[in-house]
């Protein structure tokens, strides 16, 4: 019994598409590894915490394709110091005088994914500050965030956002990658502060 050639052509085309998809994924993973190695190499270079955290955020947004916006910030003297933002105006945010108590709580060690999020918790943020924040930032559909820690103490946070009009969602691989960036950033902060002693 002979099968028509077009059946084999379809199978070959499907196999080629799978191979092409695999090559693209492998290329993306190779780029991720190169960017992570480059970031690790900056740990030894004498740069400030703020410069390093800025690089961490930008690399994270580049490596997690779903991310359309992001913030990295530290808690200092019960206030929030916004270090870097992608699709955020950092000067505007720092001008709001946001307190640590206004930030949504996340006590976990791993990334947390929540929908319809803003950085601020409306229950604990004064109404006027919350309204100004909401009016001057882009609406968020989904956030993925991770705490930055030193000796189990939360000293800041990195958050990534998918904006409201998007139908994207964070993949499990993106969550794992964000957890890796948290360990890298927290390790850097521990080393940097230890060297200052």
C-alpha positions in Angstrom: 0.0 0.0 0.0 1.4 3.3 -1.0 0.8 6.6 0.8 0.4 9.8 -1.1 3.5 12.1 -1.1 1.7 15.0 0.5 1.3 13.0 3.8 5.1 12.7 4.1 5.5 16.3 3.0 3.2 17.4 5.9 5.1 15.2 8.4 8.4 16.7 7.2 7.1 20.2 7.4 5.8 19.6 11.0 9.2 18.1 12.0 11.0 21.1 10.4 8.7 23.6 12.3 9.5 21.7 15.6 13.2 21.8 14.9 13.1 25.5 14.1 11.2 26.2 17.3 13.8 24.2 19.2 16.6 26.1 17.6 15.0 29.4 18.5 14.5 28.3 22.1 18.1 27.1 22.3 19.3 30.5 20.9 17.2 32.3 23.5 18.6 30.2 26.3 22.1 30.8 25.1 21.5 34.5 25.1 20.1 34.2 28.7 23.2 32.4 29.9 25.5 35.0 28.2 23.6 37.8 29.9 23.7 36.2 33.3 27.5 35.5 33.0 28.0 39.2 32.0 26.0 40.3 35.0 28.0 38.0 37.3 31.2 39.5 36.0 30.0 42.9 37.1 30.0 41.7 40.7 33.7 42.1 41.0 33.8 45.5 39.4 33.6 48.5 41.7 30.1 49.8 41.0 27.5 51.1 43.4 24.5 49.1 44.6 22.2 51.4 42.6 24.2 50.8 39.3 24.3 47.1 39.9 20.5 46.9 40.7 19.8 49.0 37.6 21.7 46.5 35.5 19.8 43.6 37.2 16.4 45.1 36.3 17.3 45.9 32.7 18.8 42.4 32.2 15.8 40.7 33.8 13.3 42.6 31.6 15.4 41.7 28.5 15.6 38.0 29.5 11.9 37.6 30.4 10.0 38.2 27.2 6.6 38.6 28.8 7.8 41.6 31.0 6.7 44.9 29.6 7.6 47.0 32.6 9.5 46.7 35.8 10.8 48.3 39.0 13.6 47.6 41.4 13.6 49.4 44.8 15.1 49.3 48.2 13.6 50.0 51.6 15.7 52.7 53.5 14.7 54.2 56.8 11.1 53.0 56.4 10.9 54.8 53.0 11.1 53.4 49.5 13.9 54.4 47.2 13.1 53.5 43.6 16.4 52.6 41.9 15.4 51.9 38.3 12.3 51.5 36.2 11.3 50.2 32.8 8.2 52.1 31.6 8.2 54.0 34.9 9.3 57.6 35.8 11.6 57.0 38.7 11.9 60.7 39.6 8.1 61.0 39.8 7.9 57.9 42.0 10.6 59.0 44.4 8.9 62.4 44.5 5.8 60.8 46.0 7.6 60.1 49.3 6.3 56.5 49.4 6.7 54.7 52.8 7.6 51.0 53.1 4.2 50.5 54.8 2.4 51.5 51.6 4.0 48.7 49.6 2.0 45.4 49.1 3.2 42.8 51.5 5.0 39.7 50.2 6.9 37.7 52.9 7.7 34.7 50.7 11.1 33.7 49.5 10.0 32.9 45.9 8.4 34.9 43.2 4.8 35.8 43.5 2.4 36.3 40.6 -0.6 38.5 41.2 -3.2 40.1 38.9 -4.5 43.6 38.6 -1.6 44.8 40.8 0.0 48.0 41.6 3.1 48.4 43.8 1.0 50.2 46.4 -1.5 48.6 48.7 -4.7 50.8 48.7 -5.5 49.8 52.2 -2.3 51.3 53.7 -1.6 54.1 51.2 -3.1 57.6 51.8 -5.8 58.1 49.3 -4.3 61.1 47.6 -0.9 59.4 47.1 -2.6 56.3 45.8 -4.7 58.3 43.3 -1.7 60.3 42.1 0.2 57.0 41.6 -2.6 55.3 39.7 -3.2 58.3 37.5 0.4 58.7 36.5 1.4 55.0 35.9 0.3 52.6 33.3 -2.4 50.0 34.4 -1.0 46.6 35.2 -2.6 43.3 34.3 -0.1 40.9 36.0 2.9 41.4 38.3 5.6 39.0 39.2 7.8 40.1 42.0 10.5 38.9 44.3 12.0 40.2 47.5 15.7 41.2 47.8 17.1 39.9 51.1 20.1 40.2 53.4 20.2 37.6 56.2 16.4 36.8 55.7 15.6 40.5 56.1 13.7 42.0 53.2 15.5 45.1 52.0 13.9 45.7 48.7 12.0 44.2 45.8 12.2 43.6 42.1 8.9 43.5 40.2 8.0 42.8 36.6 4.7 43.7 35.0 2.6 42.8 32.1 0.5 45.8 31.1 -3.3 45.8 31.2 -3.9 45.6 27.4 -1.8 42.5 27.0 -2.9 38.9 26.9 0.5 37.6 27.9 1.1 35.6 31.1 4.3 34.7 32.9 5.7 31.3 32.2 7.1 29.0 34.9 10.5 29.4 33.3 10.3 33.1 33.8 9.5 32.6 37.4 12.5 30.4 37.8 14.7 32.9 36.1 13.4 35.7 38.3 14.2 33.6 41.4 17.8 33.2 40.0 18.1 36.9 39.6 16.9 37.4 43.2 19.7 35.1 44.5 22.2 36.9 42.3 21.1 40.4 43.5 20.8 39.4 47.1 24.3 37.8 47.0 25.8 41.0 45.5 24.1 43.1 48.2 25.4 40.9 51.0 29.0 41.0 49.6 28.8 44.7 49.0 27.6 45.5 52.5 30.0 43.0 54.1 32.9 44.7 52.3 31.8 48.1 53.7 32.3 46.8 57.3 
